[in-house]
Amino acid sequence: SDNNSPLWQGYICKVDSLNNRDWTLKTGKPTVRTDINDLIVTMDGNYIAVGVTFDSLSGNGTHTESGHIIKFNLQGEIIWERRHSAIATGAKYNKLYDIVELSDNSLFLCGQSVEFFVDFPQQGWLLKLDEYGCLVPGCHLDTSTDEPLSLAQVTVNVYPNPTSDYLNVYYKNKMGKNGGFFRLIDLEGILVQDLIYGEI
């Protein structure tokens, strides 16, 4: 690569009882860093792997990483693939270490976000996603890009979470749009409020 760093990919393979390889699945894109930290069998008989993948490299050699989630079937075919970053403002390294599927097929993940140039750079990271790996419900319906709601294009941070008093929403769109639509729903799924910001 241009920065003389090796290009890695996540690597999953299925072998038979004699250690003969049935198939190989390379996850994500070739980058300077991709790790897979956990793999689970889901209730529908498929698999989900979580880890970290490289996002971008700046001119001074620093880079950013996102938590990486991929669901695939027994034949090694990708069902969906997502990237997420923690809410911590400006976190450069976002790593996912573990995943659990809940009884409603939603996903609960834990990891770590790291931000340099601050006094306390490391934060624990808990993430709850729907069964499609979406933080914002419906992201799997967006077919306009290979990576729906990619944080390389759109950043949405909501905090504190949970909350009973106030809510901060940070929204940044790098695709040239200057507005958005937000729907606030409580834990019981009841609509609290619809919000429109700018022009959509």
C-alpha positions as CSV (number, residue, x, y, z in Angstrom):
1,S,0.0,0.0,0.0
2,D,1.0,3.7,-0.2
3,N,2.0,3.8,3.5
4,N,4.0,0.6,3.3
5,S,1.6,-1.1,5.7
6,P,0.5,-4.7,5.1
7,L,-3.1,-5.2,4.0
8,W,-5.1,-7.7,6.1
9,Q,-8.6,-9.1,5.9
10,G,-10.7,-10.9,8.4
11,Y,-10.5,-14.6,7.6
12,I,-13.1,-17.3,8.4
13,C,-13.0,-20.9,7.0
14,K,-14.9,-24.1,7.5
15,V,-13.1,-27.4,7.7
16,D,-14.4,-31.0,7.8
17,S,-13.5,-33.6,10.4
18,L,-10.2,-34.4,8.5
19,N,-9.2,-30.7,8.5
20,N,-9.9,-30.3,4.8
21,R,-11.1,-26.8,4.0
22,D,-14.7,-26.6,2.7
23,W,-14.7,-22.8,2.1
24,T,-13.0,-19.6,3.0
25,L,-14.6,-16.3,3.7
26,K,-12.6,-13.0,3.7
27,T,-14.5,-10.3,5.5
28,G,-14.3,-6.6,4.9
29,K,-11.9,-4.9,2.5
30,P,-8.1,-5.3,2.6
31,T,-6.9,-2.8,5.2
32,V,-4.0,-2.2,7.6
33,R,-6.0,-3.9,10.4
34,T,-8.9,-6.4,10.6
35,D,-9.4,-8.6,13.6
36,I,-12.2,-11.1,14.4
37,N,-12.6,-11.5,18.2
38,D,-15.8,-13.6,18.6
39,L,-18.0,-15.9,16.6
40,I,-21.5,-17.2,17.6
41,V,-24.2,-19.4,16.2
42,T,-27.5,-17.5,15.9
43,M,-30.9,-19.0,16.6
44,D,-31.7,-19.2,12.9
45,G,-28.7,-21.5,12.3
46,N,-26.4,-18.8,10.8
47,Y,-23.3,-17.2,12.3
48,I,-22.2,-13.8,13.4
49,A,-18.5,-12.7,13.9
50,V,-17.4,-9.4,15.5
51,G,-14.2,-7.5,15.6
52,V,-12.6,-4.4,14.3
53,T,-11.8,-3.1,10.8
54,F,-9.7,-0.2,9.5
55,D,-11.6,2.8,8.2
56,S,-9.2,5.5,7.0
57,L,-5.7,6.8,7.1
58,S,-4.8,10.5,7.5
59,G,-1.8,12.2,6.0
60,N,0.1,12.1,9.3
61,G,-0.2,8.3,9.5
62,T,-2.9,8.1,12.2
63,H,-6.0,6.1,11.3
64,T,-9.5,5.2,12.5
65,E,-11.1,1.9,13.1
66,S,-14.8,0.7,13.4
67,G,-16.4,-2.2,15.2
68,H,-17.0,-4.8,12.5
69,I,-20.0,-7.2,12.5
70,I,-20.7,-9.8,9.8
71,K,-23.5,-12.4,9.5
72,F,-23.0,-15.4,7.2
73,N,-24.5,-18.8,6.6
74,L,-23.1,-22.3,6.8
75,Q,-22.1,-22.1,3.1
76,G,-19.9,-19.1,3.8
77,E,-22.2,-16.6,2.1
78,I,-22.5,-13.1,3.6
79,I,-26.0,-12.2,4.8
80,W,-25.1,-8.7,6.0
81,E,-22.1,-6.8,7.1
82,R,-22.0,-3.6,9.3
83,R,-19.5,-1.1,10.8
84,H,-20.2,0.9,14.0
85,S,-18.3,3.5,16.0
86,A,-18.8,4.3,19.7
87,I,-20.5,7.5,20.9
88,A,-17.3,8.8,22.5
89,T,-16.6,12.0,20.6
90,G,-13.8,11.6,18.1
91,A,-12.9,8.0,19.2
92,K,-10.3,6.7,16.7
93,Y,-10.3,3.0,17.7
94,N,-13.6,1.2,18.1
95,K,-13.2,-2.5,18.9
96,L,-15.9,-5.1,19.5
97,Y,-14.9,-8.1,21.6
98,D,-18.0,-10.1,22.4
99,I,-21.6,-10.6,21.2
100,V,-24.8,-12.3,22.5
101,E,-28.0,-12.9,20.7
102,L,-31.1,-12.1,22.9
103,S,-34.4,-13.9,22.8
104,D,-36.0,-11.4,20.4
105,N,-33.0,-11.9,18.0
106,S,-31.6,-8.5,18.8
107,L,-27.8,-8.4,19.5
108,F,-25.9,-7.2,22.5
109,L,-22.2,-6.4,22.1
110,C,-19.4,-5.1,24.2
111,G,-16.1,-3.5,23.2
112,Q,-13.9,-0.6,23.7
113,S,-13.4,2.9,22.3
114,V,-10.1,4.7,22.5
115,E,-9.4,8.4,21.9
116,F,-5.9,9.8,22.0
117,F,-5.0,13.3,23.0
118,V,-7.3,13.3,26.0
119,D,-6.7,12.6,29.7
120,F,-8.7,9.4,29.8
121,P,-8.6,7.9,26.3
122,Q,-10.3,4.5,26.9
123,Q,-14.0,3.8,27.4
124,G,-16.0,0.6,27.7
125,W,-18.5,0.3,24.9
126,L,-21.9,-1.5,25.1
127,L,-24.0,-1.7,21.9
128,K,-27.5,-3.0,21.3
129,L,-28.5,-3.7,17.7
130,D,-31.5,-5.2,16.0
131,E,-31.4,-8.6,14.3
132,Y,-30.0,-7.0,11.2
133,G,-27.1,-5.4,13.0
134,C,-28.7,-2.0,12.8
135,L,-28.4,0.7,15.5
136,V,-31.1,2.7,13.7
137,P,-34.0,0.3,12.8
138,G,-34.4,-0.1,9.0
139,C,-30.8,0.4,8.0
140,H,-31.0,-3.0,6.2
141,L,-33.7,-1.6,3.8
142,D,-31.2,1.0,2.5
143,T,-29.8,-0.5,-0.7
144,S,-28.1,2.7,-1.9
145,T,-24.7,1.6,-0.6
146,D,-22.9,-1.6,0.3
147,E,-22.6,-0.4,3.9
148,P,-25.8,1.2,5.1
149,L,-25.4,4.1,7.4
150,S,-21.6,3.8,7.0
151,L,-19.9,6.1,9.5
152,A,-17.6,7.2,6.7
153,Q,-20.6,9.0,5.3
154,V,-23.1,9.6,8.2
155,T,-22.4,10.0,11.9
156,V,-25.2,9.9,14.4
157,N,-24.4,10.0,18.1
158,V,-27.2,9.9,20.7
159,Y,-26.4,10.4,24.4
160,P,-26.9,9.9,27.3
161,N,-28.4,6.4,26.7
162,P,-30.5,5.4,28.5
163,T,-32.1,8.7,29.5
164,S,-35.2,9.9,31.3
165,D,-34.7,13.6,31.1
166,Y,-32.9,15.0,28.0
167,L,-31.3,13.6,24.9
168,N,-28.4,15.0,22.8
169,V,-28.3,14.1,19.1
170,Y,-25.1,14.8,17.1
171,Y,-25.7,14.4,13.4
172,K,-23.0,14.8,10.7
173,N,-23.6,14.0,7.0
174,K,-20.7,14.0,4.6
175,M,-22.9,13.3,1.5
176,G,-23.9,17.0,1.0
177,K,-27.3,16.8,2.6
178,N,-28.0,19.4,5.3
179,G,-31.0,17.9,7.1
180,G,-32.4,14.8,8.6
181,F,-35.5,13.1,10.1
182,F,-35.4,11.6,13.5
183,R,-38.0,9.5,15.3
184,L,-37.8,9.2,19.0
185,I,-39.2,5.9,20.3
186,D,-39.2,4.7,24.0
187,L,-38.2,1.2,25.2
188,E,-41.8,0.0,24.8
189,G,-41.7,0.9,21.1
190,I,-44.1,3.9,21.6
191,L,-43.5,7.0,19.5
192,V,-42.4,9.9,21.6
193,Q,-41.7,12.6,18.9
194,D,-40.8,13.1,15.3
195,L,-38.1,15.6,14.7
196,I,-37.0,17.3,11.4
197,Y,-33.7,19.0,11.2
198,G,-32.9,21.3,8.3
199,E,-34.0,20.4,4.8
200,I,-34.4,16.7,3.8
